[in-house]
Amino acid sequence: MSKRDANEIVENARSMERLTTQELAEGIFTDFFELHGDRKYGDDSAIIGGIATLNGMPVTVIGTQKGRDLKENIHRNFGSPNPEGYRKSIRLMKQAERFNRPVITFINTSGAYCDIDSEDRGIGEAIAESLLVMSQLSVPILSIFIGEGGSGGALALGMGNKVWMMENTMYSVLSPEGFASILWKDASRSKEAAEIMKLTPDDLLELTVVDKVISETRRKVKLTKFELMNRLREEIEEGLKEMMTWDAEYVIQQRQERFRQF
C-alpha cells in the first residue's frame, strides 16, 4: 500500500459508516453474548463486551462502540467511555483469564470521557488499572483499531500481544484539533497537525507501534462490509492460532517486552 494523506485517513477513521464493534462481534464470531455492568457503579454503553466462539474456540470480545446516527451516538456517548466502561472491560478480561479465553479488543474512540462526573468516579484510575491488568494477563490479547484511536482512552484497550490497524484508521496521543490547540493555540490548523503527528497506519507500522495493517480494499476496490469481516475473521483466526501455542509465562513476557521498547 502506498502512503496516504493523513487528513484523508482522519476523515475515513471518523466516518459513521465504519464497522462497529457490535457488527464485528456478531458478524465475525458465533453466538456472541453481551455482558453488562462493572459490578461497582453501572453499565457503560460506550464499551460493549461479552463471550463468543471463533471456529469453535471460546473467546472474549471487548470494544468501544459508536453510534450510526445522532440518537445512538448520544446513547453511546459518542464512543467515549466513562470509568465504569473500563471497569467492565477489566472484569471481562479477568473472567477470560479464569477460563483461559483469548481476548480480542476493537478500538474506535476519540478518547475517554473526562467531564466532572467521570473524574469524580475515577477515570484516570480506571484507565491505569486497565493498563495494569492487561500488562499482567496470562491469556493472549489481540487489539485492533477499527476507527479512531485517541489518547489513553484508546491505549486502555490497546495493550495487546499483537496490535493491528485497519487501513483507514488513526492512532495518536490526542486529536489533531487538540494538538493544534496546544502547539499553535489554533484548532483550525488541525489538518497541518495531522500531517506531522504520525497517526496513520503506514507511519505506525514503520515505527513498529503496530504489527499489521489490514487492507480494506482488493485491487484498489473497496471491500464490502461482508468481505471485510471475512478478511478480518481469517486474520484473527491466524493470529490467535499462533498465540494460543504460547505458554502463559511467555504471553506476559512478550506483551511487556513489546511495550517496554517505547
QUINOR-V504368 format. One record per run of one state. SS is the DSSP state (H for helix, E for strand, L for the rest). FROM is the first residue (numbers start at 1). TO is the last residue. If there is no record, write none. Layout:
BEGIN
SS,FROM,TO
SS,FROM,TO
END
This chain:
BEGIN
L,1,5
H,6,13
L,14,20
H,21,28
L,29,29
E,30,35
L,36,46
E,47,54
L,55,56
E,57,64
L,65,69
H,70,75
L,76,76
H,77,79
L,80,82
H,83,98
L,99,101
E,102,109
L,110,115
H,116,120
L,121,122
H,123,136
L,137,140
E,141,150
H,151,155
L,156,161
E,162,166
L,167,169
E,170,170
L,171,171
E,172,172
L,173,175
H,176,184
L,185,186
H,187,196
L,197,199
E,200,200
H,201,206
L,207,211
E,212,214
L,215,216
E,217,218
L,219,220
E,221,222
L,223,224
H,225,243
L,244,247
H,248,260
L,261,262
END
